[in-house]
Amino acid sequence: MTTLLDFCSLVRSKNAGPFTLTFDFMCHDQAAYDTLVGTGFLNKDLFARLYGVHPADILLVNHPLALAVKVSLPRPEVQGDLRDADCYAGQQYAPLMDLPIETDRAA
C-alpha cells in the first residue's frame, strides 16, 4: 500500500492564525512530487470529507519549485475555544497518514 510517507519527507498541520488550519506536504524529490500531484490524492473533496468543511472554503496550492503542496481550511473551532481539542493544530494531519494512494492514476 502506498501512503503519503512514500512521497513526503514532511507532513504537518498547524495553525495559520486562530481561524485557519494549514497542512504542508513536502516531497522527497521531483519524481515523488510529480507522482503525488499526478495521483490527484490531495484534493478539496478529500479535505472536505475528512474535516467537515465545504470544498469552496478550502485553498489548495501546488508549489512545484518547493516540491510541496499546501492546503488551508477553516478550523472547526477557533483556536483556544473551550471545545478546541488541538490548540496548535499539530495533530490534524493524522487522518491522512494511513489512507491508500492509487499511484496508477498518476500521469
N, CA and C atoms as an extended XYZ file, in Angstrom:
321
Properties=species:S:1:pos:R:3:atomname:S:1:resname:S:1:resid:I:1 pbc="F F F"
N         0.844       -1.184        0.000 N   MET     1
C         0.000        0.000        0.000 CA  MET     1
C         0.891        1.251        0.000 C   MET     1
N         0.580        2.194       -0.866 N   THR     2
C         1.306        3.448       -0.952 CA  THR     2
C         0.592        4.505       -0.105 C   THR     2
N         1.353        5.237        0.718 N   THR     3
C         0.789        6.295        1.558 CA  THR     3
C         1.605        7.573        1.375 C   THR     3
N         1.196        8.614        2.055 N   LEU     4
C         1.890        9.901        1.950 CA  LEU     4
C         3.376        9.811        2.283 C   LEU     4
N         3.745        8.956        3.224 N   LEU     5
C         5.153        8.862        3.604 CA  LEU     5
C         6.025        8.285        2.502 C   LEU     5
N         5.419        7.627        1.521 N   ASP     6
C         6.190        7.160        0.372 CA  ASP     6
C         6.618        8.323       -0.527 C   ASP     6
N         5.927        9.439       -0.437 N   PHE     7
C         6.212       10.609       -1.266 CA  PHE     7
C         6.833       11.774       -0.491 C   PHE     7
N         6.469       11.891        0.778 N   CYS     8
C         6.781       13.105        1.544 CA  CYS     8
C         7.804       12.860        2.650 C   CYS     8
N         8.737       13.792        2.756 N   SER     9
C         9.675       13.772        3.871 CA  SER     9
C         9.107       14.530        5.061 C   SER     9
N         8.089       15.361        4.814 N   LEU    10
C         7.442       16.108        5.889 CA  LEU    10
C         5.960       16.229        5.584 C   LEU    10
N         5.150       15.831        6.541 N   VAL    11
C         3.702       16.042        6.507 CA  VAL    11
C         3.367       16.676        7.842 C   VAL    11
N         2.744       17.855        7.790 N   ARG    12
C         2.425       18.512        9.058 CA  ARG    12
C         1.155       19.332        8.925 C   ARG    12
N         0.570       19.598       10.077 N   SER    13
C        -0.560       20.515       10.171 CA  SER    13
C        -0.221       21.510       11.263 C   SER    13
N        -0.778       22.700       11.121 N   LYS    14
C        -0.516       23.742       12.124 CA  LYS    14
C        -1.533       24.847       11.942 C   LYS    14
N        -1.520       25.779       12.876 N   ASN    15
C        -2.374       26.944       12.769 CA  ASN    15
C        -1.833       27.896       11.716 C   ASN    15
N        -2.755       28.548       11.046 N   ALA    16
C        -2.417       29.683       10.188 CA  ALA    16
C        -3.298       30.821       10.689 C   ALA    16
N        -3.090       31.168       11.931 N   GLY    17
C        -3.955       32.117       12.622 CA  GLY    17
C        -4.997       31.361       13.430 C   GLY    17
N        -5.811       32.051       14.203 N   PRO    18
C        -6.761       31.387       15.096 CA  PRO    18
C        -7.961       30.765       14.401 C   PRO    18
N        -8.156       31.061       13.115 N   PHE    19
C        -9.347       30.581       12.412 CA  PHE    19
C        -9.051       29.590       11.293 C   PHE    19
N        -7.775       29.323       11.024 N   THR    20
C        -7.404       28.530        9.853 CA  THR    20
C        -6.402       27.440       10.204 C   THR    20
N        -6.620       26.242        9.639 N   LEU    21
C        -5.661       25.142        9.695 CA  LEU    21
C        -4.897       25.134        8.387 C   LEU    21
N        -3.643       24.769        8.440 N   THR    22
C        -2.888       24.595        7.207 CA  THR    22
C        -2.123       23.279        7.277 C   THR    22
N        -2.012       22.640        6.144 N   PHE    23
C        -1.314       21.372        6.005 CA  PHE    23
C        -0.197       21.565        4.996 C   PHE    23
N         0.973       21.023        5.296 N   ASP    24
C         2.110       21.080        4.386 CA  ASP    24
C         2.532       19.660        4.039 C   ASP    24
N         2.739       19.425        2.758 N   PHE    25
C         3.190       18.134        2.247 CA  PHE    25
C         4.444       18.410        1.423 C   PHE    25
N         5.597       18.073        1.965 N   MET    26
C         6.866       18.359        1.297 CA  MET    26
C         7.470       17.053        0.803 C   MET    26
N         7.649       16.978       -0.504 N   CYS    27
C         8.050       15.721       -1.146 CA  CYS    27
C         9.553       15.486       -1.102 C   CYS    27
N         9.923       14.196       -1.192 N   HIS    28
C        11.328       13.775       -1.172 CA  HIS    28
C        12.127       14.370       -2.320 C   HIS    28
N        11.537       14.356       -3.513 N   ASP    29
C        12.258       14.793       -4.713 CA  ASP    29
C        11.250       15.101       -5.812 C   ASP    29
N        11.744       15.505       -6.962 N   GLN    30
C        10.877       15.890       -8.075 CA  GLN    30
C         9.980       14.743       -8.522 C   GLN    30
N        10.527       13.552       -8.598 N   ALA    31
C         9.728       12.401       -9.030 CA  ALA    31
C         8.580       12.135       -8.053 C   ALA    31
N         8.858       12.213       -6.764 N   ALA    32
C         7.817       11.995       -5.760 CA  ALA    32
C         6.742       13.077       -5.857 C   ALA    32
N         7.172       14.324       -6.028 N   TYR    33
C         6.216       15.434       -6.174 CA  TYR    33
C         5.332       15.227       -7.404 C   TYR    33
N         5.951       14.947       -8.526 N   ASP    34
C         5.199       14.767       -9.765 CA  ASP    34
C         4.199       13.621       -9.643 C   ASP    34
N         4.614       12.528       -9.022 N   THR    35
C         3.715       11.380       -8.868 CA  THR    35
C         2.582       11.708       -7.910 C   THR    35
N         2.891       12.303       -6.763 N   LEU    36
C         1.850       12.636       -5.791 CA  LEU    36
C         0.826       13.590       -6.395 C   LEU    36
N         1.281       14.643       -7.017 N   VAL    37
C         0.350       15.598       -7.637 CA  VAL    37
C        -0.443       14.912       -8.751 C   VAL    37
N         0.211       14.052       -9.501 N   GLY    38
C        -0.444       13.346      -10.585 CA  GLY    38
C        -1.541       12.393      -10.141 C   GLY    38
N        -1.458       11.888       -8.926 N   THR    39
C        -2.497       10.984       -8.431 CA  THR    39
C        -3.809       11.712       -8.165 C   THR    39
N        -3.738       13.000       -7.889 N   GLY    40
C        -4.943       13.740       -7.523 CA  GLY    40
C        -5.423       13.426       -6.126 C   GLY    40
N        -4.608       12.710       -5.342 N   PHE    41
C        -5.000       12.316       -3.982 CA  PHE    41
C        -5.302       13.527       -3.111 C   PHE    41
N        -4.412       14.504       -3.116 N   LEU    42
C        -4.613       15.711       -2.315 CA  LEU    42
C        -5.563       16.620       -3.086 C   LEU    42
N        -6.826       16.579       -2.699 N   ASN    43
C        -7.833       17.380       -3.389 CA  ASN    43
C        -8.830       17.945       -2.381 C   ASN    43
N        -9.578       18.932       -2.810 N   LYS    44
C       -10.516       19.612       -1.910 CA  LYS    44
C       -11.589       18.671       -1.371 C   LYS    44
N       -12.048       17.730       -2.190 N   ASP    45
C       -13.093       16.815       -1.726 CA  ASP    45
C       -12.610       15.930       -0.581 C   ASP    45
N       -11.362       15.495       -0.636 N   LEU    46
C       -10.797       14.694        0.451 CA  LEU    46
C       -10.813       15.475        1.762 C   LEU    46
N       -10.337       16.712        1.723 N   PHE    47
C       -10.274       17.527        2.935 CA  PHE    47
C       -11.667       17.914        3.412 C   PHE    47
N       -12.580       18.162        2.485 N   ALA    48
C       -13.957       18.474        2.867 CA  ALA    48
C       -14.578       17.305        3.621 C   ALA    48
N       -14.357       16.109        3.110 N   ARG    49
C       -14.921       14.908        3.740 CA  ARG    49
C       -14.301       14.650        5.108 C   ARG    49
N       -12.977       14.736        5.199 N   LEU    50
C       -12.301       14.418        6.463 CA  LEU    50
C       -12.490       15.476        7.538 C   LEU    50
N       -12.608       16.743        7.130 N   TYR    51
C       -12.613       17.818        8.117 CA  TYR    51
C       -13.932       18.579        8.178 C   TYR    51
N       -14.930       18.104        7.432 N   GLY    52
C       -16.276       18.654        7.552 CA  GLY    52
C       -16.416       20.101        7.128 C   GLY    52
N       -15.704       20.496        6.085 N   VAL    53
C       -15.827       21.857        5.563 CA  VAL    53
C       -16.266       21.799        4.108 C   VAL    53
N       -16.796       22.888        3.625 N   HIS    54
C       -17.240       22.956        2.234 CA  HIS    54
C       -16.018       23.104        1.326 C   HIS    54
N       -15.979       22.378        0.203 N   PRO    55
C       -14.824       22.470       -0.700 CA  PRO    55
C       -14.486       23.895       -1.133 C   PRO    55
N       -15.484       24.752       -1.249 N   ALA    56
C       -15.232       26.135       -1.661 CA  ALA    56
C       -14.436       26.909       -0.614 C   ALA    56
N       -14.412       26.419        0.625 N   ASP    57
C       -13.681       27.093        1.700 CA  ASP    57
C       -12.252       26.590        1.847 C   ASP    57
N       -11.829       25.713        0.955 N   ILE    58
C       -10.506       25.105        1.031 CA  ILE    58
C        -9.599       25.721       -0.035 C   ILE    58
N        -8.400       26.071        0.376 N   LEU    59
C        -7.379       26.567       -0.552 CA  LEU    59
C        -6.325       25.482       -0.698 C   LEU    59
N        -6.104       25.019       -1.925 N   LEU    60
C        -5.102       24.002       -2.209 CA  LEU    60
C        -4.143       24.588       -3.237 C   LEU    60
N        -2.858       24.638       -2.869 N   VAL    61
C        -1.863       25.252       -3.742 CA  VAL    61
C        -0.700       24.289       -3.943 C   VAL    61
N        -0.388       24.008       -5.195 N   ASN    62
C         0.807       23.232       -5.533 CA  ASN    62
C         1.975       24.202       -5.671 C   ASN    62
N         3.098       23.858       -5.041 N   HIS    63
C         4.314       24.671       -5.100 CA  HIS    63
C         5.420       23.844       -5.753 C   HIS    63
N         5.449       23.776       -7.086 N   PRO    64
C         6.409       22.896       -7.751 CA  PRO    64
C         7.866       23.237       -7.465 C   PRO    64
N         8.204       24.498       -7.311 N   LEU    65
C         9.605       24.842       -7.036 CA  LEU    65
C        10.046       24.398       -5.648 C   LEU    65
N         9.104       24.300       -4.727 N   ALA    66
C         9.401       23.836       -3.365 CA  ALA    66
C         9.124       22.346       -3.204 C   ALA    66
N         8.629       21.700       -4.257 N   LEU    67
C         8.234       20.287       -4.207 CA  LEU    67
C         7.240       20.049       -3.073 C   LEU    67
N         6.263       20.953       -2.972 N   ALA    68
C         5.336       20.927       -1.846 CA  ALA    68
C         3.909       21.232       -2.289 C   ALA    68
N         2.976       20.779       -1.460 N   VAL    69
C         1.565       21.096       -1.612 CA  VAL    69
C         1.105       21.666       -0.281 C   VAL    69
N         0.343       22.745       -0.334 N   LYS    70
C        -0.189       23.378        0.874 CA  LYS    70
C        -1.705       23.404        0.763 C   LYS    70
N        -2.365       23.049        1.856 N   VAL    71
C        -3.821       23.057        1.922 CA  VAL    71
C        -4.219       23.840        3.169 C   VAL    71
N        -5.119       24.788        3.015 N   SER    72
C        -5.617       25.568        4.151 CA  SER    72
C        -7.140       25.511        4.172 C   SER    72
N        -7.684       25.464        5.387 N   LEU    73
C        -9.133       25.383        5.554 CA  LEU    73
C        -9.521       25.959        6.910 C   LEU    73
N       -10.792       26.294        7.082 N   PRO    74
C       -11.224       26.848        8.369 CA  PRO    74
C       -11.081       25.825        9.496 C   PRO    74
N       -10.650       26.302       10.652 N   ARG    75
C       -10.588       25.440       11.839 CA  ARG    75
C       -12.002       25.077       12.265 C   ARG    75
N       -12.217       23.866       12.799 N   PRO    76
C       -13.558       23.501       13.274 CA  PRO    76
C       -13.975       24.321       14.500 C   PRO    76
N       -13.011       24.716       15.283 N   GLU    77
C       -13.232       25.589       16.445 CA  GLU    77
C       -12.156       26.656       16.422 C   GLU    77
N       -12.482       27.836       16.890 N   VAL    78
C       -11.488       28.894       16.987 CA  VAL    78
C       -10.391       28.447       17.953 C   VAL    78
N        -9.143       28.730       17.613 N   GLN    79
C        -8.031       28.334       18.482 CA  GLN    79
C        -8.251       28.857       19.899 C   GLN    79
N        -8.128       27.965       20.860 N   GLY    80
C        -8.260       28.326       22.265 CA  GLY    80
C        -9.674       28.247       22.808 C   GLY    80
N       -10.651       27.995       21.967 N   ASP    81
C       -12.022       27.836       22.426 CA  ASP    81
C       -12.088       26.640       23.376 C   ASP    81
N       -13.043       26.633       24.274 N   LEU    82
C       -13.179       25.519       25.223 CA  LEU    82
C       -13.346       24.172       24.520 C   LEU    82
N       -13.921       24.161       23.318 N   ARG    83
C       -14.120       22.920       22.564 CA  ARG    83
C       -12.930       22.577       21.674 C   ARG    83
N       -11.893       23.397       21.682 N   ASP    84
C       -10.719       23.171       20.828 CA  ASP    84
C        -9.856       22.077       21.450 C   ASP    84
N        -9.813       20.920       20.799 N   ALA    85
C        -9.071       19.771       21.321 CA  ALA    85
C        -7.613       19.746       20.876 C   ALA    85
N        -7.215       20.630       19.973 N   ASP    86
C        -5.844       20.642       19.451 CA  ASP    86
C        -5.448       22.100       19.209 C   ASP    86
N        -5.068       22.759       20.270 N   CYS    87
C        -4.821       24.209       20.250 CA  CYS    87
C        -3.832       24.640       19.160 C   CYS    87
N        -2.806       23.852       18.926 N   TYR    88
C        -1.794       24.212       17.933 CA  TYR    88
C        -2.034       23.547       16.575 C   TYR    88
N        -3.070       22.728       16.484 N   ALA    89
C        -3.448       22.021       15.259 CA  ALA    89
C        -2.359       21.083       14.763 C   ALA    89
N        -1.471       20.689       15.636 N   GLY    90
C        -0.349       19.851       15.257 CA  GLY    90
C        -0.678       18.390       15.024 C   GLY    90
N        -1.897       17.963       15.350 N   GLN    91
C        -2.277       16.561       15.173 CA  GLN    91
C        -3.322       16.363       14.084 C   GLN    91
N        -3.695       17.418       13.400 N   GLN    92
C        -4.795       17.329       12.442 CA  GLN    92
C        -4.451       16.554       11.176 C   GLN    92
N        -3.189       16.348       10.910 N   TYR    93
C        -2.773       15.592        9.717 CA  TYR    93
C        -2.978       14.083        9.880 C   TYR    93
N        -3.139       13.606       11.091 N   ALA    94
C        -3.162       12.171       11.382 CA  ALA    94
C        -4.151       11.372       10.524 C   ALA    94
N        -5.386       11.831       10.283 N   PRO    95
C        -6.311       11.015        9.480 CA  PRO    95
C        -5.846       10.767        8.045 C   PRO    95
N        -4.895       11.541        7.567 N   LEU    96
C        -4.411       11.389        6.199 CA  LEU    96
C        -3.323       10.330        6.056 C   LEU    96
N        -2.661        9.993        7.139 N   MET    97
C        -1.419        9.233        7.064 CA  MET    97
C        -1.569        7.793        6.576 C   MET    97
N        -2.641        7.137        6.907 N   ASP    98
C        -2.797        5.731        6.527 CA  ASP    98
C        -3.724        5.515        5.341 C   ASP    98
N        -4.171        6.586        4.720 N   LEU    99
C        -5.041        6.428        3.558 CA  LEU    99
C        -4.235        5.928        2.366 C   LEU    99
N        -4.742        4.938        1.661 N   PRO   100
C        -4.007        4.422        0.485 CA  PRO   100
C        -4.107        5.404       -0.676 C   PRO   100
N        -3.009        5.508       -1.406 N   ILE   101
C        -2.937        6.378       -2.574 CA  ILE   101
C        -2.807        5.496       -3.806 C   ILE   101
N        -3.694        5.674       -4.755 N   GLU   102
C        -3.655        4.913       -6.001 CA  GLU   102
C        -2.660        5.586       -6.952 C   GLU   102
N        -1.512        4.961       -7.137 N   THR   103
C        -0.491        5.547       -7.996 CA  THR   103
C        -0.716        5.273       -9.464 C   THR   103
N        -1.610        4.358       -9.799 N   ASP   104
C        -1.867        4.090      -11.208 CA  ASP   104
C        -2.620        5.219      -11.883 C   ASP   104
N        -3.131        6.188      -11.089 N   ARG   105
C        -3.802        7.361      -11.647 CA  ARG   105
C        -2.814        8.442      -12.041 C   ARG   105
N        -1.595        8.351      -11.536 N   ALA   106
C        -0.581        9.390      -11.811 CA  ALA   106
C        -0.215        9.374      -13.281 C   ALA   106
N        -0.051       10.581      -13.805 N   ALA   107
C         0.321       10.696      -15.225 CA  ALA   107
C         1.820       10.719      -15.400 C   ALA   107
